[in-house]
Amino acid sequence: MITMDMSGRVSLITGAGGGIGGGIAQVFARSGAKVYVADLEYADAKVKADQIHAEGGMAEAVGLDVTRKDDVYALIDRIEKDNGKIDHLVNCAGIAINKPYMESTDDEFRKILEVNLISVDNCCKAALQKMIPRKEGKIVNILSASSRMGSDFFSHYSSSKFGLLGLTQSIGLAVARHNINVNGICPGIIVTKLGEKQGGGLVEQLSKRSGKPREMMEDAIKKSIPLRRFQSGEDIGHMALFLCSELASNITCQAINVCGGMRMN
Ligand SMILES: NC(=O)c1ccc[n+]([C@@H]2O[C@H](COP(=O)([O-])OP(=O)(O)OC[C@H]3O[C@@H](n4cnc5c(N)ncnc54)[C@H](O)[C@@H]3O)[C@@H](O)[C@H]2O)c1
Protein backbone atom coordinates (compact mmCIF):
# COMPACT_ATOMS: atom_id res chain seq x y z
CA MET A 1 0.00 0.00 0.00
CA ILE A 2 1.27 3.49 -0.82
CA THR A 3 0.77 6.06 1.95
CA MET A 4 1.91 9.60 2.60
CA ASP A 5 3.05 9.05 6.15
CA MET A 6 5.00 12.07 7.40
CA SER A 7 5.22 10.91 11.02
CA GLY A 8 8.48 12.14 12.53
CA ARG A 9 8.87 14.81 9.85
CA VAL A 10 9.22 18.51 10.67
CA SER A 11 7.69 21.07 8.30
CA LEU A 12 7.87 24.87 8.25
CA ILE A 13 5.13 26.55 6.25
CA THR A 14 5.24 30.33 5.81
CA GLY A 15 2.07 32.30 5.17
CA ALA A 16 0.26 29.44 6.91
CA GLY A 17 -2.26 31.78 8.53
CA GLY A 18 -3.63 32.39 5.03
CA GLY A 19 -5.93 30.44 2.75
CA ILE A 20 -3.44 28.36 0.78
CA GLY A 21 -0.77 28.07 3.48
CA GLY A 22 -3.46 27.09 5.98
CA GLY A 23 -4.66 24.33 3.64
CA ILE A 24 -1.10 23.09 3.20
CA ALA A 25 -0.49 23.12 6.97
CA GLN A 26 -3.66 21.10 7.56
CA VAL A 27 -2.76 18.48 4.94
CA PHE A 28 0.79 18.07 6.31
CA ALA A 29 -0.49 17.76 9.87
CA ARG A 30 -3.06 15.14 8.80
CA SER A 31 -0.23 13.09 7.32
CA GLY A 32 1.52 13.09 10.73
CA ALA A 33 4.11 15.88 10.30
CA LYS A 34 4.87 18.37 13.07
CA VAL A 35 4.00 21.69 11.45
CA TYR A 36 5.36 25.14 12.25
CA VAL A 37 2.51 27.44 11.18
CA ALA A 38 4.33 30.73 10.50
CA ASP A 39 2.69 33.99 9.51
CA LEU A 40 3.09 37.75 9.81
CA GLU A 41 -0.33 37.70 11.48
CA TYR A 42 0.26 35.64 14.62
CA ALA A 43 -3.48 35.56 15.41
CA ASP A 44 -4.22 33.88 12.05
CA ALA A 45 -1.40 31.39 12.59
CA LYS A 46 -2.80 30.59 16.04
CA VAL A 47 -6.31 29.95 14.65
CA LYS A 48 -4.84 27.48 12.13
CA ALA A 49 -2.63 25.76 14.73
CA ASP A 50 -5.65 25.46 17.05
CA GLN A 51 -7.68 23.83 14.23
CA ILE A 52 -4.87 21.36 13.67
CA HIS A 53 -4.71 20.54 17.41
CA ALA A 54 -8.48 20.03 17.45
CA GLU A 55 -8.04 17.42 14.72
CA GLY A 56 -5.32 15.69 16.77
CA GLY A 57 -2.39 17.02 14.74
CA MET A 58 0.89 18.59 15.86
CA ALA A 59 1.36 22.30 15.18
CA GLU A 60 3.01 25.38 16.62
CA ALA A 61 1.91 28.88 15.69
CA VAL A 62 4.75 31.32 15.05
CA GLY A 63 4.66 35.05 14.33
CA LEU A 64 7.18 35.59 11.52
CA ASP A 65 7.82 38.39 9.06
CA VAL A 66 9.67 36.61 6.24
CA THR A 67 11.31 39.87 5.16
CA ARG A 68 13.22 39.99 8.48
CA LYS A 69 16.21 37.86 7.66
CA ASP A 70 17.50 37.57 11.25
CA ASP A 71 14.10 36.37 12.46
CA VAL A 72 13.96 33.75 9.69
CA TYR A 73 17.41 32.41 10.65
CA ALA A 74 16.53 32.47 14.36
CA LEU A 75 13.33 30.49 13.77
CA ILE A 76 15.06 27.85 11.67
CA ASP A 77 17.85 27.56 14.28
CA ARG A 78 15.21 27.02 16.94
CA ILE A 79 13.36 24.41 14.88
CA GLU A 80 16.65 22.52 14.39
CA LYS A 81 17.49 22.83 18.10
CA ASP A 82 14.07 21.55 19.18
CA ASN A 83 13.79 18.71 16.65
CA GLY A 84 17.33 18.00 15.48
CA LYS A 85 16.32 18.84 11.90
CA ILE A 86 13.99 20.55 9.48
CA ASP A 87 12.65 18.25 6.75
CA HIS A 88 10.33 20.48 4.72
CA LEU A 89 10.11 24.19 3.93
CA VAL A 90 7.04 25.42 2.08
CA ASN A 91 7.32 29.09 1.10
CA CYS A 92 3.75 30.32 0.81
CA ALA A 93 3.84 33.83 2.33
CA GLY A 94 2.98 36.33 -0.37
CA ILE A 95 1.25 39.58 -1.21
CA ALA A 96 -0.53 40.94 -4.26
CA ILE A 97 -0.91 44.55 -5.31
CA ASN A 98 -3.16 44.53 -8.35
CA LYS A 99 -3.22 47.68 -10.49
CA PRO A 100 -3.01 48.53 -14.15
CA TYR A 101 0.69 48.75 -15.05
CA MET A 102 0.76 52.50 -15.73
CA GLU A 103 -0.73 53.21 -12.27
CA SER A 104 1.71 51.02 -10.35
CA THR A 105 4.63 52.54 -8.43
CA ASP A 106 8.30 51.74 -7.78
CA ASP A 107 7.68 51.38 -4.04
CA GLU A 108 4.91 48.83 -4.62
CA PHE A 109 7.16 46.91 -7.00
CA ARG A 110 10.00 46.87 -4.44
CA LYS A 111 7.63 45.70 -1.70
CA ILE A 112 6.22 42.86 -3.75
CA LEU A 113 9.70 41.70 -4.79
CA GLU A 114 10.83 41.86 -1.16
CA VAL A 115 8.02 39.63 0.12
CA ASN A 116 7.40 37.31 -2.84
CA LEU A 117 10.96 36.81 -4.06
CA ILE A 118 13.83 38.01 -1.85
CA SER A 119 12.35 36.64 1.36
CA VAL A 120 11.90 33.21 -0.26
CA ASP A 121 15.62 33.31 -1.06
CA ASN A 122 16.36 34.07 2.62
CA CYS A 123 14.11 31.27 3.85
CA CYS A 124 15.63 28.78 1.40
CA LYS A 125 19.23 29.68 2.36
CA ALA A 126 18.46 29.45 6.08
CA ALA A 127 16.81 26.02 5.70
CA LEU A 128 19.46 24.73 3.31
CA GLN A 129 22.19 25.45 5.85
CA LYS A 130 20.52 22.77 7.98
CA MET A 131 19.47 20.43 5.15
CA ILE A 132 22.78 20.25 3.23
CA PRO A 133 24.87 18.64 6.04
CA ARG A 134 22.13 16.01 6.52
CA LYS A 135 21.87 15.47 2.73
CA GLU A 136 18.11 15.42 3.04
CA GLY A 137 15.33 17.96 2.62
CA LYS A 138 12.48 19.19 0.44
CA ILE A 139 11.55 22.74 -0.47
CA VAL A 140 8.33 23.77 -2.19
CA ASN A 141 7.75 27.34 -3.36
CA ILE A 142 4.25 28.59 -4.08
CA LEU A 143 4.39 30.21 -7.48
CA SER A 144 1.31 31.12 -9.52
CA ALA A 145 -0.49 30.78 -12.83
CA SER A 146 1.00 34.30 -13.10
CA SER A 147 4.45 32.67 -13.23
CA ARG A 148 3.37 31.43 -16.67
CA MET A 149 1.77 34.45 -18.31
CA GLY A 150 2.15 38.23 -17.86
CA SER A 151 -0.74 40.53 -17.03
CA ASP A 152 -1.56 44.23 -17.23
CA PHE A 153 -3.62 44.15 -14.01
CA PHE A 154 -0.99 42.37 -11.87
CA SER A 155 2.22 43.07 -13.75
CA HIS A 156 4.46 43.40 -10.68
CA TYR A 157 2.91 40.38 -8.96
CA SER A 158 3.42 38.40 -12.14
CA SER A 159 7.04 39.60 -12.38
CA SER A 160 7.72 38.49 -8.79
CA LYS A 161 6.26 35.06 -9.53
CA PHE A 162 8.20 34.67 -12.82
CA GLY A 163 11.31 35.52 -10.78
CA LEU A 164 10.39 32.93 -8.20
CA LEU A 165 10.11 30.29 -10.91
CA GLY A 166 13.69 31.07 -11.97
CA LEU A 167 14.87 31.05 -8.37
CA THR A 168 13.19 27.69 -7.76
CA GLN A 169 14.91 26.10 -10.76
CA SER A 170 18.27 27.67 -9.84
CA ILE A 171 18.24 26.64 -6.17
CA GLY A 172 17.10 23.18 -7.24
CA LEU A 173 20.15 22.91 -9.51
CA ALA A 174 22.47 24.22 -6.79
CA VAL A 175 21.45 21.62 -4.21
CA ALA A 176 20.53 18.56 -6.28
CA ARG A 177 23.92 17.02 -5.52
CA HIS A 178 23.05 17.19 -1.83
CA ASN A 179 19.93 15.04 -2.37
CA ILE A 180 17.59 18.00 -1.81
CA ASN A 181 14.55 18.56 -4.01
CA VAL A 182 13.29 22.05 -4.77
CA ASN A 183 10.05 22.46 -6.67
CA GLY A 184 7.26 24.95 -7.21
CA ILE A 185 3.48 24.76 -7.48
CA CYS A 186 1.50 27.10 -9.71
CA PRO A 187 -2.03 27.44 -8.28
CA GLY A 188 -4.74 28.93 -10.47
CA ILE A 189 -7.37 30.86 -8.53
CA ILE A 190 -8.31 30.38 -4.89
CA VAL A 191 -10.62 32.65 -2.93
CA THR A 192 -8.47 33.80 0.02
CA LYS A 193 -7.68 37.07 1.75
CA LEU A 194 -4.95 37.80 -0.84
CA GLY A 195 -5.42 41.37 -2.06
CA GLU A 196 -8.15 42.05 0.53
CA LYS A 197 -6.23 45.05 1.85
CA GLN A 198 -6.91 46.60 -1.55
CA GLY A 199 -10.64 46.32 -0.97
CA GLY A 200 -11.52 42.78 -2.03
CA GLY A 201 -9.92 39.64 -3.41
CA LEU A 202 -9.15 39.07 -7.05
CA VAL A 203 -12.73 38.30 -8.11
CA GLU A 204 -14.05 41.48 -6.44
CA GLN A 205 -11.28 43.55 -7.97
CA LEU A 206 -11.87 42.20 -11.47
CA SER A 207 -15.62 42.68 -11.00
CA LYS A 208 -15.17 46.34 -9.99
CA ARG A 209 -12.73 46.91 -12.81
CA SER A 210 -15.03 45.46 -15.47
CA GLY A 211 -18.26 46.86 -14.01
CA LYS A 212 -19.77 43.33 -14.02
CA PRO A 213 -21.55 42.04 -10.88
CA ARG A 214 -19.39 39.75 -8.72
CA GLU A 215 -21.44 36.59 -9.45
CA MET A 216 -21.22 37.20 -13.19
CA MET A 217 -17.46 37.74 -12.96
CA GLU A 218 -17.00 34.59 -10.86
CA ASP A 219 -19.08 32.60 -13.35
CA ALA A 220 -17.06 33.95 -16.29
CA ILE A 221 -13.74 33.08 -14.61
CA LYS A 222 -14.95 29.57 -13.73
CA LYS A 223 -16.00 29.01 -17.35
CA SER A 224 -12.42 29.77 -18.39
CA ILE A 225 -11.18 26.90 -16.16
CA PRO A 226 -11.53 23.48 -17.84
CA LEU A 227 -12.49 21.77 -14.53
CA ARG A 228 -14.93 24.65 -13.84
CA ARG A 229 -13.98 25.34 -10.22
CA PHE A 230 -11.52 27.38 -8.21
CA GLN A 231 -8.87 25.44 -6.32
CA SER A 232 -8.84 24.99 -2.55
CA GLY A 233 -5.92 25.36 -0.15
CA GLU A 234 -6.06 21.61 0.29
CA ASP A 235 -5.70 21.00 -3.48
CA ILE A 236 -2.39 22.82 -3.24
CA GLY A 237 -1.54 21.02 0.02
CA HIS A 238 -1.98 17.63 -1.64
CA MET A 239 0.55 18.52 -4.35
CA ALA A 240 2.96 19.99 -1.78
CA LEU A 241 2.69 16.80 0.28
CA PHE A 242 3.41 14.66 -2.77
CA LEU A 243 6.43 16.79 -3.67
CA CYS A 244 7.77 16.41 -0.11
CA SER A 245 7.22 12.65 -0.13
CA GLU A 246 9.58 9.91 -1.22
CA LEU A 247 7.22 9.25 -4.14
CA ALA A 248 8.59 12.45 -5.65
CA SER A 249 12.25 11.72 -4.89
CA ASN A 250 13.23 11.99 -8.57
CA ILE A 251 11.38 15.27 -9.15
CA THR A 252 13.28 18.53 -8.77
CA CYS A 253 13.51 22.00 -10.41
CA GLN A 254 9.90 21.65 -11.60
CA ALA A 255 6.86 23.92 -11.44
CA ILE A 256 3.62 21.94 -11.34
CA ASN A 257 0.33 23.55 -12.35
CA VAL A 258 -2.59 22.87 -9.97
CA CYS A 259 -5.17 25.02 -11.69
CA GLY A 260 -7.94 22.86 -13.09
CA GLY A 261 -6.34 23.00 -16.53
CA MET A 262 -6.25 26.82 -16.74
CA ARG A 263 -2.56 26.71 -17.76
CA MET A 264 -0.87 23.96 -19.75
CA ASN A 265 2.70 25.28 -20.07
N1 LIG B 1 -5.21 33.03 -4.02
C1 LIG B 1 -4.82 32.77 -5.25
O1 LIG B 1 -5.65 32.74 -6.19
C2 LIG B 1 -3.38 32.46 -5.54
C3 LIG B 1 -3.06 31.95 -6.82
C4 LIG B 1 -1.75 31.65 -7.10
C5 LIG B 1 -0.77 31.81 -6.15
N2 LIG B 1 -1.09 32.30 -4.93
C6 LIG B 1 0.00 32.45 -3.94
O2 LIG B 1 -0.28 31.66 -2.82
C7 LIG B 1 0.36 32.20 -1.67
C8 LIG B 1 -0.65 32.30 -0.54
O3 LIG B 1 -1.66 33.22 -0.89
P1 LIG B 1 -3.16 33.11 -0.38
O4 LIG B 1 -4.01 33.19 -1.59
O5 LIG B 1 -3.31 32.01 0.57
O6 LIG B 1 -3.31 34.53 0.33
P2 LIG B 1 -3.52 34.89 1.87
O7 LIG B 1 -3.46 36.38 1.92
O8 LIG B 1 -4.73 34.19 2.38
O9 LIG B 1 -2.23 34.26 2.54
C9 LIG B 1 -0.96 34.87 2.45
C10 LIG B 1 -0.40 34.87 3.86
O10 LIG B 1 0.93 35.39 3.80
C11 LIG B 1 1.10 36.19 4.95
N3 LIG B 1 2.16 37.16 4.74
C12 LIG B 1 2.17 38.27 3.98
N4 LIG B 1 3.32 38.92 4.11
C13 LIG B 1 4.08 38.20 4.99
C14 LIG B 1 5.35 38.38 5.55
N5 LIG B 1 6.11 39.44 5.25
N6 LIG B 1 5.81 37.43 6.40
C15 LIG B 1 5.05 36.37 6.72
N7 LIG B 1 3.82 36.16 6.25
C16 LIG B 1 3.34 37.07 5.38
C17 LIG B 1 -0.24 36.88 5.16
O11 LIG B 1 -0.40 37.36 6.48
C18 LIG B 1 -1.21 35.78 4.79
O12 LIG B 1 -1.66 35.05 5.90
C19 LIG B 1 0.93 33.55 -2.11
O13 LIG B 1 2.31 33.40 -2.34
C20 LIG B 1 0.19 33.84 -3.39
O14 LIG B 1 0.94 34.65 -4.25
C21 LIG B 1 -2.38 32.62 -4.60
The ligand as an SDF file (V2000), in Angstrom:
LIG
                    3D

 44 48  0  0  0  0  0  0  0  0999 V2000
   -5.2140   33.0320   -4.0160 N   0  0  0  0  0  0  0  0  0  0  0  0
   -4.8240   32.7660   -5.2530 C   0  0  0  0  0  0  0  0  0  0  0  0
   -5.6470   32.7400   -6.1900 O   0  0  0  0  0  0  0  0  0  0  0  0
   -3.3840   32.4560   -5.5450 C   0  0  0  0  0  0  0  0  0  0  0  0
   -3.0630   31.9510   -6.8240 C   0  0  0  0  0  0  0  0  0  0  0  0
   -1.7540   31.6490   -7.1010 C   0  0  0  0  0  0  0  0  0  0  0  0
   -0.7660   31.8110   -6.1460 C   0  0  0  0  0  0  0  0  0  0  0  0
   -1.0930   32.2980   -4.9270 N   0  0  0  0  0  0  0  0  0  0  0  0
    0.0030   32.4490   -3.9440 C   0  0  0  0  0  0  0  0  0  0  0  0
   -0.2830   31.6560   -2.8180 O   0  0  0  0  0  0  0  0  0  0  0  0
    0.3570   32.2020   -1.6720 C   0  0  0  0  0  0  0  0  0  0  0  0
   -0.6530   32.3050   -0.5400 C   0  0  0  0  0  0  0  0  0  0  0  0
   -1.6560   33.2170   -0.8910 O   0  0  0  0  0  0  0  0  0  0  0  0
   -3.1590   33.1100   -0.3820 P   0  0  0  0  0  0  0  0  0  0  0  0
   -4.0130   33.1950   -1.5860 O   0  0  0  0  0  0  0  0  0  0  0  0
   -3.3110   32.0090    0.5730 O   0  0  0  0  0  0  0  0  0  0  0  0
   -3.3110   34.5340    0.3320 O   0  0  0  0  0  0  0  0  0  0  0  0
   -3.5250   34.8860    1.8720 P   0  0  0  0  0  0  0  0  0  0  0  0
   -3.4610   36.3800    1.9230 O   0  0  0  0  0  0  0  0  0  0  0  0
   -4.7330   34.1930    2.3760 O   0  0  0  0  0  0  0  0  0  0  0  0
   -2.2320   34.2600    2.5400 O   0  0  0  0  0  0  0  0  0  0  0  0
   -0.9580   34.8680    2.4530 C   0  0  0  0  0  0  0  0  0  0  0  0
   -0.3980   34.8720    3.8570 C   0  0  0  0  0  0  0  0  0  0  0  0
    0.9330   35.3950    3.7950 O   0  0  0  0  0  0  0  0  0  0  0  0
    1.0970   36.1910    4.9520 C   0  0  0  0  0  0  0  0  0  0  0  0
    2.1620   37.1560    4.7410 N   0  0  0  0  0  0  0  0  0  0  0  0
    2.1690   38.2650    3.9800 C   0  0  0  0  0  0  0  0  0  0  0  0
    3.3200   38.9160    4.1150 N   0  0  0  0  0  0  0  0  0  0  0  0
    4.0770   38.2020    4.9890 C   0  0  0  0  0  0  0  0  0  0  0  0
    5.3520   38.3780    5.5490 C   0  0  0  0  0  0  0  0  0  0  0  0
    6.1110   39.4420    5.2510 N   0  0  0  0  0  0  0  0  0  0  0  0
    5.8090   37.4340    6.4010 N   0  0  0  0  0  0  0  0  0  0  0  0
    5.0480   36.3650    6.7200 C   0  0  0  0  0  0  0  0  0  0  0  0
    3.8200   36.1610    6.2530 N   0  0  0  0  0  0  0  0  0  0  0  0
    3.3430   37.0710    5.3830 C   0  0  0  0  0  0  0  0  0  0  0  0
   -0.2430   36.8800    5.1600 C   0  0  0  0  0  0  0  0  0  0  0  0
   -0.4050   37.3580    6.4840 O   0  0  0  0  0  0  0  0  0  0  0  0
   -1.2100   35.7790    4.7900 C   0  0  0  0  0  0  0  0  0  0  0  0
   -1.6590   35.0500    5.9040 O   0  0  0  0  0  0  0  0  0  0  0  0
    0.9270   33.5550   -2.1080 C   0  0  0  0  0  0  0  0  0  0  0  0
    2.3140   33.3950   -2.3430 O   0  0  0  0  0  0  0  0  0  0  0  0
    0.1940   33.8430   -3.3920 C   0  0  0  0  0  0  0  0  0  0  0  0
    0.9440   34.6490   -4.2480 O   0  0  0  0  0  0  0  0  0  0  0  0
   -2.3800   32.6230   -4.6000 C   0  0  0  0  0  0  0  0  0  0  0  0
  1  2  1  0
  2  3  2  0
  2  4  1  0
  4  5  1  0
  4 44  2  0
  5  6  2  0
  6  7  1  0
  7  8  2  0
  8  9  1  0
  8 44  1  0
  9 10  1  0
  9 42  1  0
 10 11  1  0
 11 12  1  0
 11 40  1  0
 12 13  1  0
 13 14  1  0
 14 15  2  0
 14 16  1  0
 14 17  1  0
 17 18  1  0
 18 19  2  0
 18 20  1  0
 18 21  1  0
 21 22  1  0
 22 23  1  0
 23 24  1  0
 23 38  1  0
 24 25  1  0
 25 26  1  0
 25 36  1  0
 26 27  1  0
 26 35  1  0
 27 28  2  0
 28 29  1  0
 29 30  1  0
 29 35  2  0
 30 31  1  0
 30 32  2  0
 32 33  1  0
 33 34  2  0
 34 35  1  0
 36 37  1  0
 36 38  1  0
 38 39  1  0
 40 41  1  0
 40 42  1  0
 42 43  1  0
M  CHG  2   8   1  16  -1
M  END
$$$$
